[in-house]
Amino acid sequence: MDYEKTRTLIRELRIQKNWSQEQLADKVFLDRTAINKIEKGTRNITIDELILLSDALNITIEELVAGEIKQKDNENLIKNKFHEYLKSQNTKLKKMRLCIFILLIILIVCFIGFTITYFFQNYNSIRVYRFYGTSQNYEITDGLLVISKKKIYFKINDIQPEVNTIAIYTEINNNKEKVYEGSPDVIIQDIYGYSEFINYNSFIKGRQKIYIMINGEEIELKFEKDFINDVFFYKAYDEIGDDSNKLNSEIPKKIEKLFNCNNEGECYLNTNNENIIFNSGMLTVINDSYSYLYDIESKILNFQDYVNPQNNVSISIQESNLICLSGNCNDIDKTYSNFSQKYISAYLE
């Protein structure tokens, strides 16, 4: 497009029609300053404006692009200039499309990169644990730990017998440190990365231990996974009914029949100087000389001998194999056999 000849032609045709720049501007839906800049050559003309100008000035687009009125001797020249103009516009359109395509690719790559980063940062990052532990005189039967890469919540729900003050210790690489002392009836919160008392990576890899100190007795807490956000899609469960039916469905039939159970799913039985408790899948047996704590789901048995503490032991039952987790591992067969015959056979099978 010969912009010099085109602007000159526009000015000449406007003057021939005795139009001011403002009058021409009104006919092509522009302001007067736009027409003034076009005629001075300081502003390019879009293809939409060429169509409006050609219609207002009663001239073909080909003539306007060439900057000449069509005559017999210049007809081919005008056509050639118009074809070149169309080719240039097509080239600009292709470049624009290419730029848009490249921009879309960049946006898609950024989105995929962000999604992958977000996934790896958050997948498997929220964990809920239940914990328990026993010493010669004290027993923690229900505790809850929620740990994520952002916040940590630690709550002891039940200590028997009740106490007013506890101390919490944490140990990593044989370095034990007190992190809390006070009432057990609190929720301890920590922010990840800010001197948190439970280190996320160390804890989930099993390199960190947590201890509760009560009146000089140390209890090492045992943690069991309750929930991890490690699935892509979560299943929606149908309504089960009222809470009492749901709780009863989780209580073994023998325990429901022989024990006294409340609406919260806690069941109690006193027999032969023993207190037997079933709560949240845990069977606890306590008397003055010993205690058993058995997790039905994970099949872990903790035995505490209050008369001879050297007999204390923690056992994992995997199919037909017994694995000693801690304590006196010499008599695990006898310990488990005694418990199984007296309590598993009587209440859980």
C-alpha positions in Angstrom: 0.0 0.0 0.0 1.3 3.4 -1.1 0.4 5.4 2.0 1.6 8.7 0.6 -0.5 8.4 -2.5 -3.5 7.1 -0.6 -3.6 9.9 1.9 -3.2 12.4 -0.9 -6.1 10.8 -2.8 -8.3 10.9 0.3 -7.6 14.6 0.8 -8.3 15.5 -2.8 -11.6 13.5 -2.9 -12.7 15.2 0.3 -12.0 18.6 -1.1 -13.8 17.8 -4.3 -16.9 17.0 -2.3 -16.5 20.2 -0.3 -16.3 18.3 3.0 -14.5 19.3 6.0 -12.3 16.8 7.9 -15.0 16.7 10.6 -17.8 15.9 8.0 -15.8 13.0 6.5 -15.0 11.8 10.0 -18.7 11.6 10.8 -19.4 9.5 7.7 -16.7 6.9 8.6 -17.4 7.0 12.4 -14.0 8.5 13.4 -13.1 11.8 15.0 -11.7 14.7 13.2 -8.2 14.3 14.6 -8.1 10.8 13.1 -8.8 12.1 9.6 -6.3 14.9 10.1 -3.6 12.3 11.0 -4.5 10.1 8.1 -4.2 13.0 5.6 -0.8 14.0 7.2 0.5 10.5 7.0 1.1 10.2 10.8 -1.5 7.4 11.2 -2.0 4.1 9.3 -5.3 3.1 8.0 -6.9 -0.2 9.0 -8.7 -2.4 6.5 -12.0 -1.6 8.2 -11.4 2.1 7.8 -10.5 1.6 4.1 -13.9 0.0 3.5 -15.7 2.9 5.2 -13.6 5.5 3.4 -14.1 3.8 0.0 -17.9 3.8 0.5 -18.0 7.4 1.7 -15.8 8.8 -1.1 -17.5 6.6 -3.7 -14.3 4.9 -4.8 -13.2 1.3 -4.9 -10.9 -0.2 -2.2 -8.4 -1.2 -5.0 -8.2 2.5 -6.1 -7.8 3.7 -2.5 -5.1 1.2 -1.8 -3.2 2.1 -5.0 -3.8 5.9 -4.4 -5.0 6.3 -8.0 -8.2 6.5 -9.9 -8.6 3.6 -12.2 -7.9 4.3 -15.9 -7.4 2.0 -18.8 -3.6 2.4 -18.7 -3.3 1.8 -14.9 -5.9 -1.0 -14.4 -3.3 -3.8 -14.1 -1.1 -1.7 -11.8 -4.0 -1.0 -9.4 -4.9 -4.7 -9.3 -1.3 -5.7 -8.6 -0.9 -3.2 -5.8 -4.2 -4.4 -4.3 -3.0 -8.1 -4.4 0.3 -7.1 -2.8 -1.7 -5.3 -0.1 -3.8 -8.4 0.5 -0.7 -10.6 0.7 0.9 -8.2 3.3 -2.3 -8.3 5.3 -2.4 -12.1 5.1 1.3 -12.2 6.3 0.4 -9.9 9.3 -2.5 -12.2 10.1 -0.3 -15.3 10.0 2.2 -13.6 12.3 -0.5 -12.6 14.7 -1.9 -16.1 14.7 1.6 -17.5 15.3 2.1 -15.0 18.2 -1.3 -16.1 19.7 -0.4 -19.7 19.3 3.0 -19.3 21.0 1.3 -17.3 23.8 -1.2 -20.1 24.2 1.5 -22.8 24.4 3.4 -20.7 27.0 0.2 -20.4 29.1 -0.5 -24.1 28.8 3.0 -25.0 29.8 2.8 -22.6 32.7 -0.5 -24.0 33.8 0.7 -27.6 33.5 3.9 -26.7 35.4 1.9 -25.0 38.2 -0.5 -27.9 38.4 2.3 -30.4 38.7 4.1 -28.3 41.3 0.8 -27.9 43.3 0.1 -31.6 43.0 3.5 -32.7 44.3 3.4 -30.0 47.1 0.0 -31.1 48.4 -0.5 -34.8 47.4 0.1 -37.1 50.4 0.8 -34.0 52.5 -2.1 -34.1 55.0 -1.9 -36.9 57.5 -4.0 -37.8 60.5 -2.7 -40.1 63.2 -4.2 -41.6 66.3 -1.7 -42.3 69.1 -1.6 -44.2 72.4 1.0 -45.3 75.0 1.3 -46.8 78.5 3.7 -46.7 81.4 3.5 -48.5 84.8 0.8 -46.2 86.2 -0.5 -44.2 83.3 -2.2 -44.9 80.0 -3.0 -42.7 77.0 -5.7 -44.5 75.0 -6.8 -41.8 72.6 -4.8 -39.0 71.0 -5.0 -37.2 67.7 -2.3 -35.7 65.5 -3.0 -33.8 62.4 0.2 -32.9 60.5 0.5 -31.1 57.2 3.1 -29.0 55.5 1.4 -25.9 56.8 0.2 -26.6 60.3 0.4 -29.2 63.1 -2.3 -30.0 65.6 -1.6 -32.3 68.6 -4.3 -33.3 71.1 -4.3 -35.8 74.0 -7.9 -36.8 74.5 -7.7 -39.3 77.4 -5.2 -40.1 80.2 -6.0 -42.6 82.9 -5.8 -41.8 85.7 -6.4 -38.1 85.2 -3.4 -35.8 85.7 -3.1 -32.0 85.8 0.4 -31.6 84.3 2.4 -33.3 81.6 5.6 -32.7 79.7 6.1 -33.5 76.0 9.5 -34.4 74.7 10.6 -35.0 71.1 13.7 -36.9 70.0 15.5 -36.8 66.6 18.9 -38.4 66.1 19.1 -39.2 69.9 18.7 -35.5 70.6 15.8 -35.2 73.1 14.2 -31.8 73.8 11.3 -30.7 75.9 8.7 -28.8 73.8 5.8 -28.4 76.2 4.8 -28.5 79.8 1.4 -27.8 81.2 -2.2 -29.1 81.1 -2.9 -32.1 78.9 -6.3 -30.6 78.0 -5.0 -28.3 75.3 -4.6 -28.5 71.5 -1.0 -27.8 70.7 -0.6 -26.0 67.4 2.6 -25.3 65.4 3.3 -23.7 62.0 5.5 -25.7 59.6 9.0 -24.3 59.4 8.7 -22.1 62.5 10.4 -24.1 65.2 7.7 -26.8 65.0 8.0 -29.5 67.6 7.2 -32.2 65.1 9.3 -32.0 62.0 7.1 -33.1 59.0 9.8 -35.0 57.0 11.5 -36.6 60.0 8.2 -37.7 61.5 6.7 -39.4 58.4 10.0 -41.2 57.8 10.0 -42.6 61.3 13.0 -40.7 62.5 11.3 -38.7 65.2 9.9 -40.0 68.5 7.4 -38.3 70.8 7.4 -38.9 74.6 5.0 -37.9 77.3 6.4 -37.5 80.8 3.9 -37.8 83.7 5.2 -37.6 87.3 8.6 -39.0 86.3 7.2 -41.8 84.1 8.0 -41.7 80.5 5.6 -42.9 77.8 6.7 -43.4 74.2 3.8 -42.6 72.0 2.8 -45.2 69.3 1.2 -43.6 66.2 -1.2 -45.2 63.7 -2.2 -43.7 60.4 -5.9 -42.8 60.3 -6.1 -40.7 57.1 -3.8 -39.6 54.3 -4.8 -37.5 51.2 -3.3 -40.0 48.8 -6.2 -40.6 46.4 -7.1 -38.7 43.3 -10.9 -39.0 43.7 -12.8 -39.4 46.9 -15.8 -41.7 47.1 -19.0 -40.3 48.4 -20.7 -42.6 51.0 -24.4 -43.0 51.3 -26.2 -41.9 54.4 -26.0 -44.6 57.1 -28.7 -43.4 59.4 -28.4 -42.0 62.9 -25.1 -41.9 64.8 -26.1 -44.6 67.3 -26.7 -47.2 64.5 -23.3 -46.3 63.0 -21.5 -46.7 66.3 -23.2 -50.0 67.0 -22.1 -51.3 63.6 -18.5 -50.7 64.6 -18.7 -52.7 67.9 -18.0 -56.4 67.7 -21.1 -58.4 68.4 -19.8 -60.2 71.5 -18.7 -56.9 73.0 -22.0 -55.3 72.2 -23.8 -58.3 73.9 -21.5 -58.7 77.0 -20.4 -55.1 77.7 -22.2 -52.0 78.8 -22.0 -49.6 75.8 -23.0 -45.9 75.6 -24.2 -43.9 72.6 -20.6 -42.7 71.9 -19.5 -46.3 71.2 -17.6 -46.8 74.5 -18.1 -50.2 76.1 -17.1 -51.3 79.6 -16.9 -54.6 81.5 -15.6 -55.3 85.0 -14.7 -58.9 85.7 -12.1 -60.8 87.8 -10.6 -57.5 89.1 -10.1 -56.3 85.6 -11.5 -53.3 83.8 -12.0 -54.1 80.1 -12.7 -51.2 77.8 -13.5 -51.1 74.1 -13.3 -47.7 72.4 -12.6 -46.7 68.8 -11.3 -50.1 67.7 -9.1 -50.4 70.8 -9.5 -53.1 73.4 -7.9 -52.2 76.8 -7.5 -54.5 79.8 -6.3 -53.0 83.1 -5.8 -54.3 86.6 -3.4 -53.5 89.4 -0.6 -55.7 88.1 -0.7 -55.4 84.3 -2.4 -53.8 81.3 -3.0 -54.8 77.7 -3.7 -52.4 74.8 -4.8 -54.0 71.6 -5.5 -52.2 68.3 -7.9 -54.4 66.4 -7.3 -52.9 63.0 -3.5 -52.7 63.0 -3.2 -55.8 65.2 -0.6 -54.3 67.6 -0.6 -55.4 71.2 1.1 -53.5 74.0 1.7 -55.3 77.3 2.7 -53.4 80.5 3.8 -55.4 83.6 3.6 -53.1 86.6 5.2 -55.6 88.9 8.1 -56.5 86.6 8.5 -53.6 84.0 11.3 -55.6 82.3 8.5 -57.7 80.8 6.9 -54.8 79.0 6.6 -55.5 75.2 5.0 -54.2 72.0 4.0 -56.9 69.4 2.8 -56.6 65.9 0.6 -59.6 64.7 1.0 -60.1 60.9 -1.0 -63.1 59.7 0.6 -66.0 61.6 3.8 -64.1 62.4 4.6 -62.2 65.6 7.0 -59.2 65.3 8.5 -57.7 68.4 8.4 -53.9 68.1 10.0 -52.9 71.4 10.6 -54.2 74.9 11.3 -57.8 76.1 11.1 -59.9 72.9 12.0 -63.2 74.5 8.4 -64.3 75.5 6.3 -62.7 72.8 4.7 -66.1 71.9 3.6 -66.6 75.5 2.4 -63.0 76.0 0.3 -63.1 72.8 -1.0 -66.6 73.5 -2.2 -65.5 77.0 -4.0 -62.4 75.6 -5.5 -64.3 72.6 -6.9 -67.1 74.7 -8.4 -64.8 77.4 -9.6 -61.9 75.4 -9.5 -62.2 71.6 -11.3 -65.6 71.7 -13.7 -64.4 74.3 -14.7 -61.0 72.9 -13.5 -60.5 69.4 -14.0 -63.8 67.5 
